[in-house]
Amino acid sequence: MTTRYFTSTAYHPNVLLLRRTKEADQAFVSGVWRPTPSLVDWEAGNGDFVDEITEEQARAFAPEAFT
C-alpha cells in the first residue's frame, strides 16, 4: 500500500496534513505524526473537510513532516 496524503480543514483556522499508511491514519500536529480518526470518519461520509492531495503537494504544504 502506498502512503496517501490529505489535508483537513476540520481544525479551522488551521489546515492539518493527514496521511494514511499501511499501519495507521495520522495527523501531523506540533511537529509529530499522531493517530487520528479523521480519515475513517471521512470514508464513512462524515468528513467533508478532508481532501486528498499528492505527495508532492504534501511536501510543499508541510516540508517539516518529511524530515
CORSULPE-V24576 format. One record per pair of residues at least 24 apart in sequence whose C-alpha atoms are under 10 Angstrom apart, sorted by the first residue. I is the first residue (numbers start at 1). J is the second residue. D is the distance in whole Angstrom. If there is no record, write none. Layout:
I,J,D / I,J,D
This chain:
3,54,10 / 3,55,8 / 4,52,8 / 4,53,8 / 4,54,7 / 4,55,7 / 4,58,10 / 5,51,9 / 5,52,6 / 5,53,6 / 5,54,6 / 5,55,6 / 5,56,9 / 5,57,9 / 5,58,7 / 5,59,10 / 6,39,9 / 6,50,6 / 6,51,5 / 6,52,4 / 6,53,5 / 6,54,8 / 6,55,9 / 6,57,9 / 6,58,8 / 7,49,8 / 7,50,6 / 7,51,5 / 7,52,7 / 7,53,7 / 7,57,10 / 7,58,8 / 7,61,9 / 8,38,8 / 8,39,9 / 8,42,10 / 8,47,9 / 8,48,9 / 8,49,5 / 8,50,5 / 8,51,7 / 8,52,9 / 9,47,10 / 9,48,9 / 9,49,5 / 9,50,7 / 9,51,9 / 10,38,9 / 10,47,8 / 10,48,9 / 10,49,6 / 10,50,8 / 11,49,9 / 12,49,10 / 15,49,10 / 15,50,10 / 15,61,10 / 16,50,9 / 16,61,9 / 16,62,9 / 17,50,10 / 17,51,10 / 17,52,10 / 17,53,10 / 17,58,7 / 17,59,10 / 17,61,8 / 17,62,7 / 17,65,9 / 18,50,9 / 18,51,10 / 18,52,9 / 18,53,10 / 18,58,9 / 19,52,9 / 19,53,10 / 19,55,10 / 19,58,9 / 27,65,10 / 28,62,9 / 28,64,9 / 28,65,7 / 29,65,9 / 30,65,10 / 31,62,10 / 31,64,7 / 31,65,7 / 32,64,9 / 32,65,8 / 33,65,8
